[in-house]
Amino acid sequence: MKHRKQFSQAARQQTFLSHWFVAVFIATLTCSFAVAGYAADNSQSVRYKAPAGTLPATLHVPVDGYDGAVLPNGRFVTPVGVEFAVGAPKPFGMAVSQDGSALATVNSGIGPFSVTLVTGLRSSTPQTTLIPLNAVFLGVVFSPDGSRFYVGGGENGNVWVGDTAAAKIVGTVNLNTTSHPTGGMNVTSGPSTFFKGAFTGRLALTSDGHYLYVTDQGGFQVHVIDTTKIVTGVDSQGNLVEPDNFAAALGSTKVGRYPFGIALSSDNRRLYVTNVGVFQFASLRPENPVGNNNVDFPLCYPGAGYPDETTNDRQITIHKVDPRNLPTALNFPDGIGCGYVSQDQTFTVPGLGSPNAPESSSVYVFDTTNPTEPSLLKTVKAGPRIGRVQEGIKTYGGSHPNAVLIGSRYV
Protein backbone atom coordinates (compact mmCIF):
# COMPACT_ATOMS: atom_id res chain seq x y z
CA MET A 1 0.00 0.00 0.00
CA LYS A 2 2.91 2.30 0.71
CA HIS A 3 4.18 2.09 -2.85
CA ARG A 4 0.72 2.36 -4.35
CA LYS A 5 0.25 5.60 -2.47
CA GLN A 6 3.53 6.88 -3.82
CA PHE A 7 2.46 6.01 -7.35
CA SER A 8 -0.84 7.86 -7.10
CA GLN A 9 0.94 10.90 -5.71
CA ALA A 10 3.33 10.82 -8.64
CA ALA A 11 0.50 10.32 -11.09
CA ARG A 12 -1.09 13.52 -9.90
CA GLN A 13 1.77 15.53 -11.28
CA GLN A 14 -0.33 16.82 -14.17
CA THR A 15 2.37 18.99 -15.62
CA PHE A 16 4.36 15.90 -16.49
CA LEU A 17 1.47 14.37 -18.42
CA SER A 18 1.58 17.17 -20.98
CA HIS A 19 5.16 16.28 -21.92
CA TRP A 20 5.72 12.90 -23.54
CA PHE A 21 9.04 11.87 -24.94
CA VAL A 22 9.22 10.39 -28.40
CA ALA A 23 12.11 8.32 -27.05
CA VAL A 24 9.78 6.56 -24.60
CA PHE A 25 7.20 4.08 -25.88
CA ILE A 26 6.65 1.42 -23.27
CA ALA A 27 7.34 1.62 -19.56
CA THR A 28 6.73 -1.40 -17.39
CA LEU A 29 4.26 -0.71 -14.62
CA THR A 30 5.35 -2.37 -11.41
CA CYS A 31 4.14 -2.20 -7.85
CA SER A 32 4.70 -4.05 -4.61
CA PHE A 33 2.35 -6.92 -3.89
CA ALA A 34 1.84 -9.65 -1.34
CA VAL A 35 -0.14 -12.87 -1.17
CA ALA A 36 -3.69 -12.20 0.06
CA GLY A 37 -4.09 -12.93 3.76
CA TYR A 38 -0.44 -12.43 4.63
CA ALA A 39 1.46 -9.39 5.75
CA ALA A 40 3.77 -8.08 3.06
CA ASP A 41 6.84 -8.55 5.25
CA ASN A 42 6.00 -12.25 5.74
CA SER A 43 5.31 -13.01 2.09
CA GLN A 44 7.73 -15.30 0.32
CA SER A 45 6.68 -13.95 -3.07
CA VAL A 46 8.91 -11.65 -5.08
CA ARG A 47 8.40 -8.02 -4.17
CA TYR A 48 8.77 -5.23 -6.68
CA LYS A 49 8.98 -1.56 -6.01
CA ALA A 50 9.44 1.54 -8.08
CA PRO A 51 13.14 2.25 -8.57
CA ALA A 52 12.33 5.94 -8.24
CA GLY A 53 11.14 5.35 -4.67
CA THR A 54 9.33 8.41 -3.35
CA LEU A 55 10.50 10.76 -6.10
CA PRO A 56 7.58 12.51 -7.83
CA ALA A 57 7.07 12.37 -11.57
CA THR A 58 9.45 14.89 -13.06
CA LEU A 59 11.01 15.78 -16.40
CA HIS A 60 14.58 16.24 -15.25
CA VAL A 61 16.46 14.24 -12.64
CA PRO A 62 20.08 13.00 -12.70
CA VAL A 63 20.29 9.23 -13.15
CA ASP A 64 23.78 7.72 -13.36
CA GLY A 65 25.11 10.82 -15.07
CA TYR A 66 22.22 11.16 -17.52
CA ASP A 67 19.48 13.75 -17.61
CA GLY A 68 16.68 11.31 -16.85
CA ALA A 69 13.03 11.49 -15.90
CA VAL A 70 10.56 9.78 -13.57
CA LEU A 71 7.39 8.48 -15.19
CA PRO A 72 4.05 8.61 -13.33
CA ASN A 73 4.33 4.88 -12.61
CA GLY A 74 7.58 5.33 -10.68
CA ARG A 75 9.98 4.11 -13.39
CA PHE A 76 13.19 5.84 -14.42
CA VAL A 77 13.95 6.60 -18.07
CA THR A 78 17.27 7.89 -19.30
CA PRO A 79 16.91 8.91 -22.96
CA VAL A 80 20.16 9.05 -24.87
CA GLY A 81 20.25 11.57 -27.69
CA VAL A 82 18.20 14.64 -28.52
CA GLU A 83 15.02 14.97 -26.51
CA PHE A 84 11.95 16.99 -27.46
CA ALA A 85 8.28 17.25 -26.52
CA VAL A 86 5.56 16.53 -29.07
CA GLY A 87 3.21 19.18 -27.66
CA ALA A 88 0.20 16.93 -27.04
CA PRO A 89 -0.63 13.92 -24.86
CA LYS A 90 -0.62 10.26 -25.87
CA PRO A 91 1.45 9.93 -29.07
CA PHE A 92 0.06 6.46 -29.83
CA GLY A 93 1.47 6.17 -33.34
CA MET A 94 4.77 7.18 -34.94
CA ALA A 95 6.54 7.00 -38.30
CA VAL A 96 9.92 8.10 -39.62
CA SER A 97 10.56 9.08 -43.23
CA GLN A 98 12.80 6.75 -45.23
CA ASP A 99 15.65 9.27 -45.38
CA GLY A 100 15.46 9.78 -41.61
CA SER A 101 14.96 13.53 -41.83
CA ALA A 102 11.35 13.72 -40.58
CA LEU A 103 9.19 12.10 -37.98
CA ALA A 104 5.47 12.25 -37.21
CA THR A 105 3.44 11.20 -34.19
CA VAL A 106 -0.31 10.66 -33.96
CA ASN A 107 -1.52 12.20 -30.71
CA SER A 108 -4.74 10.52 -29.59
CA GLY A 109 -4.95 11.86 -26.04
CA ILE A 110 -7.59 14.05 -24.43
CA GLY A 111 -6.73 16.94 -26.73
CA PRO A 112 -5.70 18.39 -28.90
CA PHE A 113 -6.16 15.50 -31.30
CA SER A 114 -3.26 16.18 -33.58
CA VAL A 115 -0.22 15.16 -35.55
CA THR A 116 3.21 16.40 -34.52
CA LEU A 117 5.58 16.77 -37.45
CA VAL A 118 9.27 16.89 -36.56
CA THR A 119 11.84 17.94 -39.15
CA GLY A 120 15.59 18.34 -38.98
CA LEU A 121 16.07 15.13 -37.02
CA ARG A 122 19.78 15.07 -37.70
CA SER A 123 20.31 18.50 -36.21
CA SER A 124 20.77 19.29 -32.53
CA THR A 125 17.56 21.33 -32.56
CA PRO A 126 14.75 19.47 -34.37
CA GLN A 127 11.78 21.63 -35.35
CA THR A 128 8.32 20.50 -34.23
CA THR A 129 5.00 21.59 -35.70
CA LEU A 130 1.69 20.68 -34.06
CA ILE A 131 -1.08 20.08 -36.61
CA PRO A 132 -4.50 20.04 -34.86
CA LEU A 133 -7.13 17.67 -36.29
CA ASN A 134 -10.67 16.97 -35.19
CA ALA A 135 -10.02 13.21 -34.98
CA VAL A 136 -7.02 10.85 -35.30
CA PHE A 137 -6.11 7.34 -34.18
CA LEU A 138 -2.91 5.25 -34.23
CA GLY A 139 -1.92 5.20 -37.88
CA VAL A 140 0.71 7.29 -39.66
CA VAL A 141 3.09 6.56 -42.53
CA PHE A 142 5.31 8.61 -44.88
CA SER A 143 5.42 8.32 -48.66
CA PRO A 144 8.69 6.85 -49.99
CA ASP A 145 10.09 10.28 -50.88
CA GLY A 146 8.91 11.79 -47.59
CA SER A 147 6.88 14.53 -49.29
CA ARG A 148 3.55 13.23 -47.96
CA PHE A 149 2.32 11.62 -44.78
CA TYR A 150 -0.94 9.72 -44.23
CA VAL A 151 -2.84 9.58 -40.93
CA GLY A 152 -5.70 7.41 -39.68
CA GLY A 153 -8.76 9.56 -38.94
CA GLY A 154 -10.32 7.34 -36.28
CA GLU A 155 -14.00 7.96 -35.73
CA ASN A 156 -14.23 10.13 -38.83
CA GLY A 157 -13.68 7.04 -40.96
CA ASN A 158 -11.16 8.80 -43.18
CA VAL A 159 -7.45 9.05 -43.94
CA TRP A 160 -5.77 12.46 -43.71
CA VAL A 161 -3.17 13.41 -46.31
CA GLY A 162 -0.42 15.78 -45.20
CA ASP A 163 2.18 17.86 -47.00
CA THR A 164 5.50 17.48 -45.18
CA ALA A 165 7.16 20.64 -46.51
CA ALA A 166 4.12 22.81 -45.75
CA ALA A 167 3.46 20.99 -42.45
CA LYS A 168 -0.29 20.90 -42.99
CA ILE A 169 -3.14 18.63 -44.07
CA VAL A 170 -4.00 19.02 -47.75
CA GLY A 171 -6.35 16.12 -48.43
CA THR A 172 -8.58 13.35 -47.11
CA VAL A 173 -10.13 10.08 -48.27
CA ASN A 174 -13.57 9.17 -46.91
CA LEU A 175 -13.73 5.40 -46.37
CA ASN A 176 -17.42 5.29 -45.53
CA THR A 177 -19.90 4.43 -48.26
CA THR A 178 -20.64 6.93 -51.00
CA SER A 179 -24.06 7.44 -49.41
CA HIS A 180 -22.30 9.29 -46.58
CA PRO A 181 -20.44 12.22 -48.16
CA THR A 182 -18.90 14.74 -45.80
CA GLY A 183 -19.88 17.94 -47.56
CA GLY A 184 -17.27 20.60 -46.78
CA MET A 185 -14.37 19.34 -44.70
CA ASN A 186 -12.41 21.49 -42.30
CA VAL A 187 -9.56 19.63 -40.63
CA THR A 188 -10.20 21.08 -37.16
CA SER A 189 -13.95 21.59 -36.99
CA GLY A 190 -14.80 18.34 -38.76
CA PRO A 191 -17.28 17.33 -41.44
CA SER A 192 -20.58 19.16 -41.90
CA THR A 193 -22.35 15.78 -41.93
CA PHE A 194 -21.55 12.84 -39.71
CA PHE A 195 -19.41 9.98 -40.96
CA LYS A 196 -20.90 6.52 -40.78
CA GLY A 197 -19.45 3.10 -40.09
CA ALA A 198 -15.69 3.15 -40.57
CA PHE A 199 -13.13 3.72 -37.80
CA THR A 200 -9.66 3.99 -39.30
CA GLY A 201 -6.43 3.10 -37.51
CA ARG A 202 -3.04 1.83 -38.60
CA LEU A 203 -1.75 1.99 -42.17
CA ALA A 204 0.67 0.20 -44.51
CA LEU A 205 2.03 1.64 -47.77
CA THR A 206 3.54 -0.17 -50.75
CA SER A 207 7.22 0.50 -51.39
CA ASP A 208 6.42 2.64 -54.42
CA GLY A 209 3.82 4.65 -52.48
CA HIS A 210 1.04 3.72 -54.91
CA TYR A 211 -1.29 1.72 -52.67
CA LEU A 212 -2.25 2.37 -49.07
CA TYR A 213 -3.81 -0.31 -46.85
CA VAL A 214 -5.95 0.97 -43.97
CA THR A 215 -7.35 -0.97 -40.99
CA ASP A 216 -11.01 -0.30 -40.30
CA GLN A 217 -11.77 -1.14 -36.69
CA GLY A 218 -15.44 -0.31 -37.07
CA GLY A 219 -16.08 -2.48 -40.13
CA PHE A 220 -13.56 -5.30 -39.40
CA GLN A 221 -11.95 -4.81 -42.79
CA VAL A 222 -8.92 -3.40 -44.60
CA HIS A 223 -9.41 -0.72 -47.26
CA VAL A 224 -7.24 -0.23 -50.34
CA ILE A 225 -6.50 3.35 -51.46
CA ASP A 226 -4.90 4.39 -54.74
CA THR A 227 -2.82 7.37 -53.62
CA THR A 228 -2.39 8.62 -57.19
CA LYS A 229 -6.11 9.35 -57.35
CA ILE A 230 -6.24 11.57 -54.26
CA VAL A 231 -7.11 15.17 -55.11
CA THR A 232 -5.45 17.58 -52.68
CA GLY A 233 -5.70 21.29 -51.95
CA VAL A 234 -7.13 23.77 -49.45
CA ASP A 235 -9.30 26.81 -50.19
CA SER A 236 -9.04 30.28 -48.64
CA GLN A 237 -11.37 29.27 -45.78
CA GLY A 238 -9.17 26.32 -44.86
CA ASN A 239 -11.56 23.70 -46.24
CA LEU A 240 -10.26 20.79 -48.29
CA VAL A 241 -11.19 21.25 -51.94
CA GLU A 242 -12.11 17.55 -52.27
CA PRO A 243 -13.60 16.34 -48.97
CA ASP A 244 -14.29 12.70 -49.94
CA ASN A 245 -12.04 11.35 -52.73
CA PHE A 246 -14.31 8.35 -53.15
CA ALA A 247 -12.56 7.51 -56.44
CA ALA A 248 -9.32 6.82 -54.57
CA ALA A 249 -10.96 4.16 -52.37
CA LEU A 250 -10.69 1.05 -54.55
CA GLY A 251 -12.35 -1.46 -52.25
CA SER A 252 -11.96 -3.45 -49.05
CA THR A 253 -11.49 -6.99 -47.76
CA LYS A 254 -12.81 -8.59 -44.59
CA VAL A 255 -10.36 -9.34 -41.79
CA GLY A 256 -10.75 -10.71 -38.26
CA ARG A 257 -12.35 -9.24 -35.21
CA TYR A 258 -11.08 -5.78 -34.35
CA PRO A 259 -8.03 -5.36 -36.61
CA PHE A 260 -5.30 -3.44 -34.85
CA GLY A 261 -1.86 -3.98 -36.40
CA ILE A 262 -0.82 -4.10 -40.05
CA ALA A 263 2.44 -4.57 -41.97
CA LEU A 264 3.42 -5.15 -45.60
CA SER A 265 6.43 -7.17 -46.72
CA SER A 266 9.20 -5.33 -48.55
CA ASP A 267 8.34 -7.07 -51.83
CA ASN A 268 4.69 -5.98 -51.42
CA ARG A 269 3.49 -9.59 -51.79
CA ARG A 270 2.30 -10.29 -48.25
CA LEU A 271 0.08 -8.25 -45.95
CA TYR A 272 -0.23 -9.15 -42.26
CA VAL A 273 -3.14 -7.95 -40.11
CA THR A 274 -3.44 -8.64 -36.38
CA ASN A 275 -6.88 -8.99 -34.80
CA VAL A 276 -7.20 -8.32 -31.07
CA GLY A 277 -10.96 -8.81 -30.69
CA VAL A 278 -12.95 -11.83 -29.49
CA PHE A 279 -16.52 -11.21 -30.66
CA GLN A 280 -18.25 -9.42 -33.51
CA PHE A 281 -21.38 -7.77 -32.20
CA ALA A 282 -24.34 -7.36 -34.53
CA SER A 283 -26.36 -4.18 -34.78
CA LEU A 284 -29.86 -4.58 -33.36
CA ARG A 285 -31.30 -1.90 -35.61
CA PRO A 286 -33.98 -3.45 -37.86
CA GLU A 287 -33.70 -3.35 -41.63
CA ASN A 288 -36.60 -0.90 -41.84
CA PRO A 289 -36.41 1.32 -38.73
CA VAL A 290 -39.35 3.61 -38.05
CA GLY A 291 -37.18 6.23 -36.36
CA ASN A 292 -38.57 5.69 -32.87
CA ASN A 293 -35.96 4.01 -30.66
CA ASN A 294 -38.66 2.63 -28.38
CA VAL A 295 -39.96 0.67 -31.37
CA ASP A 296 -36.67 -0.03 -33.15
CA PHE A 297 -34.85 -1.18 -30.00
CA PRO A 298 -37.44 -2.73 -27.67
CA LEU A 299 -34.92 -4.38 -25.38
CA CYS A 300 -35.14 -2.31 -22.17
CA TYR A 301 -32.58 -4.02 -19.91
CA PRO A 302 -32.06 -7.59 -21.12
CA GLY A 303 -30.15 -9.86 -18.77
CA ALA A 304 -27.99 -12.49 -20.45
CA GLY A 305 -24.95 -14.45 -19.41
CA TYR A 306 -22.14 -15.84 -21.56
CA PRO A 307 -21.95 -18.49 -22.86
CA ASP A 308 -25.23 -20.26 -22.13
CA GLU A 309 -27.57 -17.46 -23.20
CA THR A 310 -25.53 -15.59 -25.79
CA THR A 311 -23.52 -18.11 -27.83
CA ASN A 312 -26.36 -18.70 -30.29
CA ASP A 313 -29.25 -16.59 -31.53
CA ARG A 314 -31.79 -16.34 -28.75
CA GLN A 315 -35.48 -15.58 -29.13
CA ILE A 316 -36.97 -13.82 -26.15
CA THR A 317 -40.38 -12.48 -25.25
CA ILE A 318 -40.66 -8.82 -24.34
CA HIS A 319 -43.48 -8.47 -21.83
CA LYS A 320 -45.29 -5.18 -21.54
CA VAL A 321 -45.35 -3.98 -17.93
CA ASP A 322 -46.76 -0.87 -16.29
CA PRO A 323 -43.79 0.93 -14.65
CA ARG A 324 -46.24 2.63 -12.25
CA ASN A 325 -47.76 -0.69 -11.17
CA LEU A 326 -45.06 -3.31 -11.52
CA PRO A 327 -45.91 -6.98 -11.00
CA THR A 328 -44.75 -8.63 -7.81
CA ALA A 329 -42.44 -10.98 -9.70
CA LEU A 330 -40.16 -9.23 -12.20
CA ASN A 331 -38.46 -12.46 -13.28
CA PHE A 332 -39.48 -13.52 -16.79
CA PRO A 333 -37.89 -16.91 -17.61
CA ASP A 334 -38.65 -16.48 -21.30
CA GLY A 335 -37.46 -12.91 -21.66
CA ILE A 336 -37.70 -9.46 -20.09
CA GLY A 337 -40.20 -6.84 -18.99
CA CYS A 338 -40.43 -3.48 -20.70
CA GLY A 339 -42.47 -0.38 -19.90
CA TYR A 340 -42.44 1.39 -23.24
CA VAL A 341 -43.60 -1.32 -25.69
CA SER A 342 -47.23 -1.24 -26.81
CA GLN A 343 -47.77 -4.98 -26.41
CA ASP A 344 -45.97 -8.27 -25.81
CA GLN A 345 -43.68 -9.25 -28.66
CA THR A 346 -40.86 -11.62 -29.59
CA PHE A 347 -37.35 -10.49 -30.42
CA THR A 348 -34.28 -12.37 -31.64
CA VAL A 349 -30.98 -11.39 -30.02
CA PRO A 350 -28.06 -12.29 -32.36
CA GLY A 351 -25.63 -14.83 -30.91
CA LEU A 352 -21.96 -14.09 -30.37
CA GLY A 353 -20.62 -17.47 -31.40
CA SER A 354 -17.39 -18.96 -30.08
CA PRO A 355 -14.54 -16.88 -28.63
CA ASN A 356 -12.19 -19.34 -30.32
CA ALA A 357 -13.42 -18.65 -33.85
CA PRO A 358 -10.67 -18.21 -36.48
CA GLU A 359 -11.57 -14.53 -36.73
CA SER A 360 -10.78 -13.85 -33.06
CA SER A 361 -7.34 -13.23 -31.53
CA SER A 362 -5.51 -14.01 -34.74
CA VAL A 363 -3.19 -12.91 -37.52
CA TYR A 364 -4.50 -12.80 -41.10
CA VAL A 365 -1.97 -13.31 -43.89
CA PHE A 366 -2.96 -11.94 -47.31
CA ASP A 367 -1.48 -12.43 -50.76
CA THR A 368 -1.14 -8.95 -52.27
CA THR A 369 0.40 -9.94 -55.57
CA ASN A 370 -2.62 -8.15 -56.97
CA PRO A 371 -2.36 -5.07 -54.73
CA THR A 372 -5.95 -3.96 -55.26
CA GLU A 373 -7.49 -7.31 -54.31
CA PRO A 374 -5.82 -8.90 -51.26
CA SER A 375 -6.66 -12.61 -50.96
CA LEU A 376 -6.55 -14.48 -47.65
CA LEU A 377 -3.80 -17.11 -47.52
CA LYS A 378 -3.83 -18.18 -43.91
CA THR A 379 -5.20 -17.47 -40.45
CA VAL A 380 -2.75 -17.91 -37.58
CA LYS A 381 -3.48 -18.14 -33.87
CA ALA A 382 -0.75 -16.38 -31.92
CA GLY A 383 0.03 -18.44 -28.83
CA PRO A 384 -1.95 -21.13 -26.98
CA ARG A 385 -5.58 -20.66 -26.04
CA ILE A 386 -6.27 -19.71 -22.47
CA GLY A 387 -6.86 -22.89 -20.45
CA ARG A 388 -5.78 -25.27 -23.21
CA VAL A 389 -2.77 -26.53 -21.30
CA GLN A 390 -4.89 -27.54 -18.31
CA GLU A 391 -7.25 -30.49 -18.40
CA GLY A 392 -10.93 -29.89 -17.91
CA ILE A 393 -10.82 -26.11 -18.46
CA LYS A 394 -12.77 -24.67 -21.37
CA THR A 395 -10.69 -22.38 -23.51
CA TYR A 396 -11.72 -18.77 -23.88
CA GLY A 397 -9.84 -16.89 -26.54
CA GLY A 398 -6.08 -16.53 -26.46
CA SER A 399 -3.35 -13.95 -26.86
CA HIS A 400 -4.47 -10.74 -28.56
CA PRO A 401 -1.76 -9.69 -31.06
CA ASN A 402 -1.91 -5.92 -31.45
CA ALA A 403 1.16 -5.18 -33.56
CA VAL A 404 3.28 -6.82 -36.24
CA LEU A 405 6.80 -6.28 -37.58
CA ILE A 406 8.40 -8.09 -40.53
CA GLY A 407 12.04 -9.14 -40.33
CA SER A 408 14.32 -10.87 -42.81
CA ARG A 409 13.24 -14.35 -41.67
CA TYR A 410 10.45 -13.99 -39.17
CA VAL A 411 7.27 -12.04 -38.52
FENURGI-V588761 format. One record per residue. N is the residue number from 1. OMEGA is omega in whole degrees, 0 to 359 (999 if undefined). Layout:
n->(N	N)
omega->(OMEGA	OMEGA)
//
This chain:
n->(1	2	3	4	5	6	7	8	9	10	11	12	13	14	15	16	17	18	19	20	21	22	23	24	25	26	27	28	29	30	31	32	33	34	35	36	37	38	39	40	41	42	43	44	45	46	47	48	49	50	51	52	53	54	55	56	57	58	59	60	61	62	63	64	65	66	67	68	69	70	71	72	73	74	75	76	77	78	79	80	81	82	83	84	85	86	87	88	89	90	91	92	93	94	95	96	97	98	99	100	101	102	103	104	105	106	107	108	109	110	111	112	113	114	115	116	117	118	119	120	121	122	123	124	125	126	127	128	129	130	131	132	133	134	135	136	137	138	139	140	141	142	143	144	145	146	147	148	149	150	151	152	153	154	155	156	157	158	159	160	161	162	163	164	165	166	167	168	169	170	171	172	173	174	175	176	177	178	179	180	181	182	183	184	185	186	187	188	189	190	191	192	193	194	195	196	197	198	199	200	201	202	203	204	205	206	207	208	209	210	211	212	213	214	215	216	217	218	219	220	221	222	223	224	225	226	227	228	229	230	231	232	233	234	235	236	237	238	239	240	241	242	243	244	245	246	247	248	249	250	251	252	253	254	255	256	257	258	259	260	261	262	263	264	265	266	267	268	269	270	271	272	273	274	275	276	277	278	279	280	281	282	283	284	285	286	287	288	289	290	291	292	293	294	295	296	297	298	299	300	301	302	303	304	305	306	307	308	309	310	311	312	313	314	315	316	317	318	319	320	321	322	323	324	325	326	327	328	329	330	331	332	333	334	335	336	337	338	339	340	341	342	343	344	345	346	347	348	349	350	351	352	353	354	355	356	357	358	359	360	361	362	363	364	365	366	367	368	369	370	371	372	373	374	375	376	377	378	379	380	381	382	383	384	385	386	387	388	389	390	391	392	393	394	395	396	397	398	399	400	401	402	403	404	405	406	407	408	409	410	411)
omega->(180	183	179	178	178	182	183	176	180	182	181	178	189	181	180	185	181	180	179	183	174	182	184	179	184	175	183	178	179	176	177	180	178	178	182	178	180	174	183	183	181	183	176	180	179	179	177	174	181	179	179	178	183	180	177	175	183	181	187	175	180	178	179	177	178	172	185	180	175	179	180	179	176	180	172	165	180	181	176	182	181	185	179	179	180	173	180	183	172	172	187	180	181	175	177	178	185	180	176	183	184	181	177	174	174	186	186	180	183	177	0	168	190	168	174	179	181	178	182	184	182	179	178	180	178	180	181	176	178	181	181	177	183	175	175	174	165	196	172	179	178	170	183	180	177	184	179	167	183	187	175	185	177	187	176	181	183	170	177	177	183	174	186	182	181	181	178	178	183	181	177	175	179	183	170	182	181	177	179	176	184	190	175	180	173	191	180	181	174	182	178	173	185	172	184	166	187	174	190	181	186	188	172	185	177	187	177	178	186	185	181	177	189	175	179	184	177	183	180	182	174	179	176	180	171	186	181	182	181	176	182	178	181	180	185	178	180	178	177	185	175	189	183	182	180	182	181	180	188	182	182	177	181	174	182	186	180	178	186	180	181	177	181	179	185	177	177	184	181	177	181	180	178	182	185	186	179	183	170	183	180	176	179	180	180	181	181	181	179	179	177	184	178	178	184	181	186	186	184	183	182	175	180	180	178	5	191	187	186	179	182	173	184	178	181	174	177	183	176	176	177	184	178	180	186	176	181	179	180	180	179	183	183	181	186	173	182	184	187	174	183	181	177	178	176	183	179	177	182	178	182	181	184	175	180	179	180	183	185	173	190	173	177	178	182	170	180	175	167	190	183	181	178	178	185	177	188	173	185	172	182	178	181	175	179	179	185	184	180	182	173	180	178	180	180	179	180	179	184	184	184	178	181	179	184	177	182	181	188	174	999)
//
